């Protein structure tokens, strides 16, 4: 398959976003009654609007004063005289205690009307979809850009699920994603074209995009027909084409992020062609990320080829500037640890003084963490990196339902047990929270994006004050 079939992917996404914009509805009439409430929102601090309006008004006053000085105040004198005579005449017809408030009310209404129409004109240009007030967009923009610099490290569905929640709290998010995947569509593209696997990156871009629902469907769409296309996702092909156009995966992600209006940034841990290997308890050495979980053995050691791959410089920079670091959730040996096998990443995390927390998985993963407790997960990360990297660990408090337990037991997957004493001995604080989301129909268990993100931000706020 040639990636030359996909140079028009950018235009396709641009059209898709236009479709969403046209399909949106404007505010219903019931919400228009809150117009006064919207006016008062302009008084909110931090919008960076009022100060510039005040400066503009001061400029008008100063310009008028300069004109008066330049002309000897003669025009202003006559205008004031004319205004005085007019007001005197009005006061003789209508008493000043009646005419004064009426004129004030008319003036205020004209100001509000003029400002509203001006802002509506600006809104129609900047936000043609018309489903959100400009002041709401400004307030939200300022709030998100005042959020902490968050670095989330992992891969797979766990990281993308977390990002969906984090993007509502900060626009300064950096997702560091593993590039060791060699299965599925990503593996095929890696073998056939020689590109770094784009699958996990695709998931994170879709999760951080403003138009998440449409983009998730578009990026996750898999072709069901076509020579060489069957099984591929559109997002993987899109990133592969962008890599060819932009020159490398880093530039492809940057260009794609602009098109998709991504809130934050997604970075590969390294641009090296990394392949995982694992040594099992039975003496076998397994090569390849997809083969490790299929080996059904106890993993004693994990590494990568080439050893000690160089980190992307922007990744190291993001870690050094971070206010908060989150490791996981995700497959322990194939999503989380591969990022930490890059020495510069592990070093930057270990030397950081900011709050660092690990989100432990809710269920064990067959072929990777069979029988693992919370402490076993921590030990595996410490062993792979040669040192402790985080201060605390998030553990799910509520046990899944019987239906979910039965469903997962059929796949040899069970809840990760909290061995409190062992975790404490490892020097980690335990954060117990109910952040599980269970599908009542299928029994599928995932971390709830909103609850997990909210809990992490609350913990971060408390950790800053310790």
N, C-alpha and C positions, 0 to 999 in steps of 0.2 A: 504494500500500500504506500502511496506517495503522499507526503504531507502537503504537497502543492495543491491538493484539493481544498485546503482550508484557509487560504489567505483572507477570505471574505468573512471570517468568523467575527471580526470586530463589528462589521456592519450588521451582521445578523443580530448580535446582542444589542446594538444600538436601536434597531427596529423593535426588538422585544421590549426594551424599556419604554419606547414610545407607545407600544400597545397598552402597557400597564398604565401609563399616564392618561391615555384617552379613556380607559375603562373605569377610572376612578370617578366617584360621585363627589359633588361639592357638599358643603355643609347643609343639612336639612334646615328648614325654616325655624324649627324650634331652637336651634343653636344660635341663630342670628340674633335672638333676643338677648344674648349675652355679649352684645357688642360693647357695652360700657365696660364690662369685665375685661374685654380684650384691650380697650384703651388703657385701663389701669396697669395692664401688664407692661406697658412701655415704661413704667416707673421702676420696674425691677432693676436692681443694681447689676452692673457687669455686662450690659448689652453693648456698650461702646457706641451708642446712638445718641443719647441725650447730650453727652459732652460735645459732640460734633455739631448738633443742632444749636447748642448754646454758643459755640464758637462762631457759627455762621450768623446767628442773630447779633452777636457782638460786632462782627464785621460789618453788618448792615448799619448799625448805630454809628460806628466809627466812620464809615464812608459818608454817612449823612452829615456827621459833625464836620468832617473835613470839607465837604461841599459848602456847608454853611460858613465856615471860616474863610474859605476861598472867595465866596461871593459877598462877604461882608454881612451875612445873615439877612440881607434884604428880602429874598424870596421867602425865607422861613417866617420873617416878621409879618409879611402880608398874609401868609397862610394861617398863621396863628390868630391874626386879627379877624380874618374871615371866619375861622372856626369859632372864635369867641362870640362873634355876632350871631352866628347860627345857633350856638348853644343857648345864648341869652333869649333868642326868639322862641326856641323850643320850651325853655323854662317858663316863659310867660303863657304859653298855650297849655302845657302839661306840667304839673308841679314836679320839682326835681326829685322828690322822694318816690315818684312813679316813673318818670322818664329815665332817671339814672339806672335803676335796676333793669329796665327793659332794654336799654342800649347795651348794658353789660351782657345781658343774656344773649342778645343778638350777636354781639362780638364773639362770645365764647362759642356759640353754635357755628358761626362762620369759620372760626379757627379749627374746630373739631371736624367740620365737614370738609374743609380744604385738606387737612392732614389725612383724613380717612381716604379721600379720593386719591391723594398723592400716593399713599402707601399701597392702596389697591392697584394703582397703575404699575407700581414697582413689583408688587407681588405677581401680577399677571405675566410680567416678563420673566421674572426669576423662577416662578413656580407655576407654570401653565397648567399643571394638573389640578391646582386649586383646592385641594382637600386639606390644607393646613394653613393656618394663619402665619404670616411672616414673623410676627413677634414670637409665636410658639417655636418656629424653626430657629430663631436667633437664641431664645432661651435655652433650647435643647443643645444647640451647637456650643454655646458657652459652657454649659454644664458638663458636656462630654469632654471638652478640651481643658477643663479644670480637673479632670479625673487623674488618677495616678498612672504612671508609666508601668504597665503590666506586661510581663513576659511569661507566656505559657509555653511549656515544652512537652512535646509528645508526638502523637500521630494517631491515625485511624479514626474511628467514629467517636472515640472518647474525647479527643481534643476539639474536634469540630463542634461537638455537643456543648462543651464548656464555652467555646467562643460565642455561641449564640446568646448565651446569657451575659457574658462579660461586656459585649458591645453596647449594652444598655447602660453601662456605668462609666465607660471611658472610651474615648476615641484614640487613646495612645496605647494601643495593644500591639504587641509583637508576638506572633505565633512562630515558634521554631519547630520545624517539621522534619522528621526522618526521611531519608531518601534511599532506604535499604530494601524497599518492597520489590519483589521479583515475581509476584503472582498476578493472575487476572489480566485485565487490559493493560495495566501499568507494566507488568512483566513482558507482555508481548511487544509493546512499544520499545521497551528497553533492549530486548533482544534483536528486534527487526530493524530499528532505526538508530539505536545507540544513544537515546536520550535518557536523562535521569527520570525515574518513575514519578509521574505527576499526580497519582491518585490521591494521596493524603493532602497534597497542596490544593488540589481541586476542591476537596471537601471543606477545607478551611476558608478558601476564597468565597465559596458559596455561603458559608456560615456567617462571614463578616460583611457580606454585601447588603446594601440597603434594601434592594428588591429581593430579599432572601427567598421567598416562596417560589417566584418564577424562576430565579436563577438556579435554585436547588433542583427544580424539575428539569431545567434545561441542561445543567451541568451533569446531572446524574442520568440523563437519558441514555439508554443503551440501544444501539442499532440492532434490529432484528433481521435485517436483510442487507444484501450488498456484498460483493466479493471483497473480502478482506476487512469489512466493517463490522461483521457480526460479533457481538460481545464487547465492542469498544464503547466507551462512554463519550458523549460529545465533549465534556470538559477535558478529558485526557487528550483528545485530538486537538482541541482548541489550544491547550497549553503547548502541545508538541509543535503545532504550526507556529505559535508565537515564539517558541525557542529558536526555530529556524529563521524567522524573520528578524528577531531582535538580537540574535547572536548567542545567547545562553539562557539558562532557566531563570537566573536572577532578573535579567532584563525583561524576560517574558512575563514574569509574575508582576513586576512593576507596571508594565504597560497594561496588563489585564486588570490590575487593581484600579487603575484610573477609569477604564471602561465600565467596570462593574460597580464603581462607587464604593469600594471596600473601606470599611471603617477600621483603620489600623494597617498593619502590614503582615505579610506572610513571608517567611524566609526559610530556605532549605538549610539544614545544619551544615552541610558542606556541598561543594560542587564536584567532589570526587565521586567516581563510580564505585560506590561502596557495596560490598557483599558481606553478609553476616555468616558466621560459623559458630557452632556450639559443640562443646564436649559433654557427652552424656555419662551418667553413672555406670552404664554397662560398657564403657570404653569406646563407643562409637563417636566419630566426628562428623557432624552434619553440616553440609554447605548449603547456603541459601535460606532466606527468611521463610519462604513458604514451606520448605522441607523440614524446618525445625519443629513446627507444631505438629506435622504429620508423623514425626518419628516416634511419638508416644514414649518418651523417655524422660528421666529426671535430669534437668540441665544443671551441670556443675560449673561450667564456665562458658562465657560468651565473648566473642570478639569480632573483629571485622578485617576484611582485606580490601585495600591496603591498611596496615595498622597505622594508628595515629593520623588519620586524615586531617588536613588543615580546615579550620572553621572559616566560614564566610566572614569577612571583616565586619560587615554590618551586624552580624549576629553577636560578635564579641562587643561591639559598640553598644548594642541594645541592652545586653546584659550589664554592662558597666553603668549605664544610665538608668537602669530599672529602679522603680520604687517598690516593686512587689514581684516575686517570682512564684510561679505555680508549676509543679511537675505532675504530669498525668491529668486526668485518668487515661487509661489505655492499656493495651497488652504489654505486660511487664518487659518481656525479653525482645519483642519485635516492634514495639512502638515507642516505649519510654527510654529504655537503656541504650538503644542505638544512637540517640542524640548525645548521650553522656559518654560514649566511646570516643568522641572528638575531644582531645585533651584540652584545647583552649576553652571549650564550653564548660567542661567540668571545673577547670581552674577558675574561670570567671564566676561561676556559681559559688564555689567554695570560699573565695576571697570576698564575696559580697557581704555587706553588713545589713542588708535590707531583709524584711520578713520573707521567709521561704517556706513553702508548705507543699506536702505531697498528698495528692488525692488518691487514696487506695481504691482498688476495684471492689465492687460489691460482691461479685461471684468469682470463683476460681475459673481458670481457663484450661480446658483439656489440652494436654500436650505441652503446656507451658508452666502452669502453677498448680498442678494437682496437689491437693492437700495443704496448700500454703496458708499460713496465718498472716496477720498484718505484719508481725515481726519478720516473717520470712521474706515478705516483699521488701521491707526496709533493708534487711541484710543483703539481699541480692543486688540492690542498687549500690550499697556501700562497698560490696565486694568488687563490683564491676568498675567502680570509680576509685577505689582505694582510700576512700575517706567519706565522712558524712557530708551531705550536701544541703540538707534542709532541717528546719527547726521543729516542725510539727507535722502531724498526719491527720487527714480527715477520714473518719470511719463512719460508715452508715450505721445508724442506731436501730432502726426498726427492721425486724426480720421480714423477708418477703412472705407472701401468702402461701398457703399449702399448694394451691394450684400452680404457682410459679415454681415452687420447690420441686414438685413432681415433674414439671416440664424440663427443668434444668438437670435433674438427677438422671433423666434418660440420656443426657449428653455427658454424664459424668462431671457435671459442674455443680458446685455447692457454695453456700455463703462463706465468705472469708471471715474466719473467726478472729475476734480481737483477743489476743493474749496480752492483757494490760501490763502485767509485771515485766514481760520480756521487752515490750516497747519502751517502758520506762527505763529499763536497764540500758537500752540503746540511746538514751538521752533525748528522746523525742516527746514533745507534748502531744496529748491525744485530744482531738477535737471531734466529739461525737455529734452528728447532725442527721436529721431525717431529710436526705436530699435524693431519695430514690423515686423514680417514676416507673410505675408498673402498669403495663397494658392489661386491662381487665379481660380483654377478649383472648389475646394470645399468651398472656403471662410473661411477655418479654420485659426484661428489667434494664433500665438505663438510669443514669443520673439525670435529674430534672435540671434543665439548663438554668432557669430563673432562680430556683431555690439554691442551687449550688453556687452560682455567681453571687447572689445576695449574701449568703453565708460567708463566702470567702472575703468579700469586701468588708463585712462587719468584723471579721477576725483581723483583717489587715488594719482597720482603724484602731482596734484595741491593742494590737501588737505594737503600733507606733507609740502608744502611751506607756508601754511597759519600761 
